[in-house]
Amino acid sequence: MTTTESPTRRCTTAKAMAVASGREMEGDPNVFVVGDVVGASGGIFGATRDLVAEFGADRFMATPSSESGGCGA
């Protein structure tokens, strides 16, 4: 079996999620991001702010926080 080595980069979890989301969004125009406080506000630690500028706000859907919804009540 052949393996391909790639350079390892150190980054925060938020940055890694933004990079992965960006790669998927580049490859497929149907990919969009749904989450609590995503979009123009930047999401957690501003992780999605640059993605909104690159891909447009229509590919981001901020969902409301709902503790009861999260537990299925």
C-alpha positions in Angstrom: 0.0 0.0 0.0 1.3 3.5 -0.9 0.7 6.4 1.4 0.9 10.0 0.5 2.5 12.3 3.0 1.3 15.8 3.5 2.7 18.5 5.7 1.2 18.7 9.1 -0.2 22.1 10.2 -1.0 23.2 13.7 -4.2 25.2 14.1 -7.2 25.6 16.4 -10.3 23.5 16.1 -12.3 26.5 14.8 -9.7 27.1 12.1 -9.6 23.5 11.1 -13.4 23.4 10.8 -13.3 26.6 8.7 -10.7 25.2 6.3 -12.6 21.9 5.9 -15.9 23.7 5.3 -14.2 26.0 2.8 -12.8 23.1 0.9 -16.1 21.3 0.7 -17.9 24.5 -0.4 -15.3 25.1 -3.1 -15.9 21.6 -4.5 -19.7 21.6 -4.4 -22.0 24.6 -4.8 -24.8 22.7 -2.9 -22.8 22.6 0.3 -23.9 25.1 2.9 -23.3 25.7 6.6 -26.0 25.5 9.3 -25.4 26.3 12.9 -25.7 28.5 15.9 -24.5 32.0 15.1 -22.8 31.2 11.8 -22.6 33.6 8.9 -21.8 37.3 9.0 -21.3 37.3 12.7 -18.5 34.8 12.2 -19.7 32.0 14.4 -17.6 30.7 17.2 -14.3 32.5 17.3 -15.1 34.1 14.0 -14.6 30.7 12.2 -17.1 31.4 9.4 -16.5 35.1 8.8 -14.0 34.7 5.9 -16.2 32.0 4.4 -19.2 34.3 4.2 -17.0 36.9 2.4 -15.8 34.2 -0.1 -19.0 32.2 -0.7 -21.8 34.7 0.1 -24.3 34.8 3.0 -26.9 32.7 1.1 -24.8 29.6 1.9 -25.1 30.1 5.7 -28.1 29.5 7.9 -28.0 30.6 11.5 -30.3 28.4 13.6 -31.7 29.5 17.0 -30.4 28.0 20.2 -33.0 25.7 21.7 -32.1 23.7 24.8 -35.4 21.8 24.7 -35.0 21.1 21.0 -31.5 19.8 21.6 -32.8 17.2 24.0 -35.9 16.3 21.9 -38.5 17.7 24.3 
